[in-house]
Amino acid sequence: MSASETILDQYTALIAARLQTQRDPLWLRQLRETSLQQLQLNGLPSKRWESWHYSPADFWLTEFGTQHALAPITPDENAPHADLDVPSGHAIYFNHGYLVDQQLQNDEREKFSLQPLSALSEQQHSALIDWLRTVHHADPLAHLVTALTPETWVLTVEPRARLKHPIVISQRSSQPGNQISQLIVWAGENSEATIVEHFSAAPATAAYLHCSHTALKLERNSKLIYARINRDGAQAQHLGVVESSVGRDARLQLQVLESASEAQLKNRIRNGIYVRLDAPNAEFIARGAFAASEQQHIDYHFTVDHLSDHGRCDILMQGLAADQSRGVVNGRIHIAANTHHNDGHFTTHNLLLSDEAEIDAKPELEIYADEVSCAHGATIGQLDEEQLLYLRTRGINRDDAIALLTEGFLKAGLLDSGNPALNDFFAQQLLAALPKPGV
């Protein structure tokens, strides 16, 4: 028996023990049992999955499991909240995947709700539950999280609700161990909202594993901005999945960011982004940037499925790798057969700041229909010496010139949310760990 099979057996035993508690309603227990069956059938994520080609998660999980218990740890009730300098809005705080606090603006309390999935009524929430029953998880990690998570949380934006304040969800780690979090966002018809999911760790938190799954369901004509920001601990392993279903005339805008949070970085962060444009005129816009340094491993995978007509997707990723770090941007845009007038673009630009750094970039197109407008491209290079020389001839030293150029390069991966204060927050989160010109 291989080491990864041994770890899978340990996870299976933990999940079986969780299911025996029977604390979930029958329909939810059946969902978790189905995920366990799929996990047993397909195994843990590994390099044999194209989406995990650059991140050997089975090896990482095995390595972690030899040193730590795999049972999800409990919340640290005494841990302080993450100190996020975010624009005025709603703040929801999780610790190790458990809800610990909420600070909501009174004028919008009726426009959205947060509740455990286990508390949903099969009669009142039949549409969402039916969708959960039929959804096909594109990533084996989603099955692991669904089966093992201590609690799944559902954030519902009411139909026709238009939230002016962003909802900031802080996912905080403060102790070593295995952490599981699962969030479902259900955007009702004609709704508009901005959600920021921020992953961070308390200073000097020892090694931890965070497996996270976020599912986004956009109903007809809804508009959702979802930002996923990774500022994980120096020794963290964060394996994340985002799965999205975008309905008719709906638009999903995604911002993904990763930037160093501490010194002596050895963390591994992998995010799989899976988007289904399920109905006509569905739209997906993604902007992202990462700045890898020291011994980090940062991996972003995208899969976008155009399953109807007149869909549009546009992905732009900016990546930077320094020291001995590794960055990955890969994935594909898939245009299904018998669809018409779809538009898909996937572009990634990357900079290497060290001879020992590595970036793998592999955007792909998979087209089975005519009448499409699609393009993809990838660049990997170094800073332009002529631009550096130009800045130095104007009295700027080399370090400051490098800082200015890398900052400008990464900022191209920032999304315009329509909220200037939120845009500033995105920039601050991305650039916080980079050297500042003149400092």
Secondary structure as UniProt FT lines:
FT   HELIX           3..20
FT   HELIX           26..42
FT   TURN            47..48
FT   HELIX           50..52
FT   TURN            53..54
FT   HELIX           57..65
FT   TURN            66..67
FT   TURN            77..78
FT   STRAND          90..95
FT   TURN            96..97
FT   STRAND          98..103
FT   HELIX           106..108
FT   TURN            109..111
FT   STRAND          112..116
FT   HELIX           117..119
FT   TURN            122..125
FT   HELIX           126..134
FT   HELIX           140..148
FT   STRAND          152..157
FT   TURN            159..160
FT   STRAND          167..173
FT   STRAND          177..187
FT   TURN            189..190
FT   STRAND          192..201
FT   TURN            203..204
FT   STRAND          208..218
FT   TURN            220..221
FT   STRAND          223..231
FT   TURN            234..235
FT   STRAND          237..246
FT   TURN            248..249
FT   STRAND          251..259
FT   STRAND          268..277
FT   TURN            280..281
FT   STRAND          283..292
FT   TURN            294..295
FT   STRAND          297..306
FT   STRAND          312..321
FT   TURN            323..324
FT   STRAND          326..335
FT   TURN            337..338
FT   STRAND          342..352
FT   TURN            355..356
FT   STRAND          358..367
FT   STRAND          372..381
FT   HELIX           385..392
FT   TURN            393..395
FT   HELIX           398..411
FT   TURN            412..413
FT   HELIX           420..431
FT   TURN            432..433
FT   TURN            437..438
//
